[in-house]
Amino acid sequence: MSSLKKMFDLTGKTALVTGGSRGLGLQIAEALGEQGATIVLSSRKATDLESAQDHLKGLGIKADWIAADNSKDEDVSRLVDQAMAKFGRIDILVNNAGATWGAPTEDHPIEAWDKVMDLNIRSLFLLSQHIGKRSMIPNKYGRIINLASIAGLFGSTSETQTIAYNTSKGAVINFTRALAGSWGRYGITVNAIAPGMFPSKMTKGTIAQVGVEKLIQGVPLQRIGDDDDLKGVAVLFASDAGKHITGQTLAVDGGLTSVMSGF
């Protein structure tokens, strides 16, 4: 029987975090790094990645980075090639990179639909497939954490106008279930986090336009997420403390989905 402290320890593990240079990805990278994992950050811009690496190193976390645009198949392949060449294995994969697009459904550009789908779900499949075949399946060990959203649990409205985003995040939730069922025999767990409203580059405009007071209406805890609220669940899903949890999606939303109609 392991001690609880040891069960949450990630020393010796390597974690690849996409969209890891800021926001929710960087928050998760901090959490995994604080528990001892070596962090490999990935996003499109090298300058952002350098700043994030400096931030993590300032916290005493081992961190490196690889710039890649995960909406491009060739960049996904290169990311895996470089990560495997440098670290030899990836134990934890955090699929966080994503995009959104707001437009009335009847006028939603097909190019925008494809952009959201390519990054939010196609890239998750491709990256998971590559990492699975090259590292997790051969090693009979892996932890995959997908960033979904509570938007994937309900429909787009005339106010949000995010049909592509909601659809893609719903796909992430079922992808998580399907991959968990497929790869459980290899000792790989696959889970998803569904954040509610958190401050980020993606939500900055919404928060400014709508206001926090309106956004927390109906939220039992009467607040939006902060810079620490994803850390606990990320470590749980990434560590041996969660080794018997797979195929699950946990909403981190202050209780909003628990009181919404249909939940």
HUTA-V889685 format. One line per field, one symbol per residue. ss: DSSP state (h for helix, s for strand, l for the rest). burial: + if it has 16 or more other ideal C-beta (glycine too) atoms within 10 Angstrom, else -. A space follows every 10 residues. Layout:
ss->???
burial->???
This chain:
ss->lllhhhhlll lllsssssll llhhhhhhhh hhhhlllsss sssllhhhhh hhhhhhhhll llssssslll llhhhhhhhh hhhhhhhlll lsssslllll llllhhhllh hhhhhhhhhh hhhhhhhhhh hhhhhhhhhl lssssssllh hhhlllllll llhhhhhhhh hhhhhhhhhh hhhhhhlsss sssssllsll lllhhhhhhh lhhhhlllll llllslllll hhhhhhhhlh hhllllllss sslllhhhhl lll
burial->-------+++ --++++++++ ++++++++++ +++-+-++++ ++++---++- -++-++---- +-++++++++ ++--++--++ -++---+-++ ++++++++++ ++-----+-- -++-++++++ ++++++++-+ ++-++++--- ++++++++++ +++--+---- ++++++++++ +++-+++-++ --+----+++ ++++++++-+ -++--++--- ----++--+- ---++---++ +-+++++++- ++---+++++ +++++++--- ---
